[in-house]
């Protein structure tokens, strides 16, 4: 070996073959959830509304600043 070539480190992601085998066993697994149609419709309706508290507070702050900016608008006709 020459001194100018770096030593290649072990690139394995797993410490042992058992962990790798367990991951492979889940690789082709597919999960499907069945829910009643009424529940699906209810969930679909909820997706039309913003429910995240952080996002709601950001929207409220934007609304406040827009109202403040409108006070400074002078329209000349």
C-alpha positions as CSV (number, residue, x, y, z in Angstrom):
1,X,0.0,0.0,0.0
2,X,1.2,3.5,-0.7
3,X,1.1,6.2,1.9
4,X,-0.7,8.8,-0.2
5,X,-4.0,6.7,-0.5
6,X,-6.4,7.3,2.4
7,X,-7.6,4.2,4.2
8,X,-11.2,3.4,3.3
9,X,-13.5,3.3,6.3
10,X,-16.2,0.8,6.8
11,X,-19.4,2.1,5.0
12,X,-21.9,-0.3,6.4
13,X,-25.0,1.2,7.8
14,X,-25.7,-1.7,10.2
15,X,-23.7,-3.0,13.1
16,X,-24.8,-6.6,12.3
17,X,-26.6,-8.5,9.6
18,X,-29.7,-9.1,11.8
19,X,-30.6,-5.4,11.8
20,X,-30.2,-5.3,8.0
21,X,-32.4,-8.4,7.6
22,X,-35.1,-6.9,9.8
23,X,-35.2,-3.8,7.6
24,X,-35.5,-5.9,4.5
25,X,-38.4,-7.8,5.9
26,X,-40.4,-4.6,6.2
27,X,-39.3,-3.3,2.8
28,X,-42.2,-4.7,0.7
29,X,-44.9,-4.3,3.4
30,X,-47.8,-2.2,2.4
31,X,-50.3,-0.8,4.9
32,X,-53.9,0.1,4.1
33,X,-56.4,1.5,6.5
34,X,-60.1,1.1,6.1
35,X,-62.4,3.7,7.6
36,X,-66.1,4.3,7.2
37,X,-67.2,6.6,4.4
38,X,-68.8,9.1,7.0
39,X,-65.5,9.4,8.8
40,X,-63.6,9.9,5.5
41,X,-66.0,12.7,4.5
42,X,-65.5,14.3,7.9
43,X,-61.7,14.2,7.5
44,X,-62.0,15.5,4.0
45,X,-64.1,18.5,5.3
46,X,-61.6,19.2,8.0
47,X,-58.8,19.6,5.4
48,X,-60.6,22.7,4.1
49,X,-59.8,24.6,7.3
50,X,-56.6,25.8,8.9
51,X,-56.2,24.3,12.3
52,X,-52.5,24.7,13.1
53,X,-52.2,27.3,16.0
54,X,-48.9,28.6,14.8
55,X,-50.2,29.2,11.3
56,X,-53.4,30.8,12.7
57,X,-51.3,33.2,14.8
58,X,-49.1,34.1,11.8
59,X,-52.2,34.9,9.7
60,X,-53.6,37.0,12.5
61,X,-50.4,39.0,12.7
62,X,-50.4,39.5,8.9
63,X,-54.0,40.7,9.2
64,X,-53.0,43.2,11.9
65,X,-50.2,44.6,9.8
66,X,-52.4,44.9,6.8
67,X,-54.9,46.9,8.8
68,X,-52.1,49.2,10.1
69,X,-50.8,49.7,6.5
70,X,-54.3,50.6,5.3
71,X,-54.4,53.5,7.7
72,X,-51.5,55.1,5.8
73,X,-53.0,54.8,2.4
74,X,-54.2,58.1,0.9
75,X,-56.3,57.8,-2.2
76,X,-56.5,60.9,-4.4
77,X,-59.2,60.9,-7.1
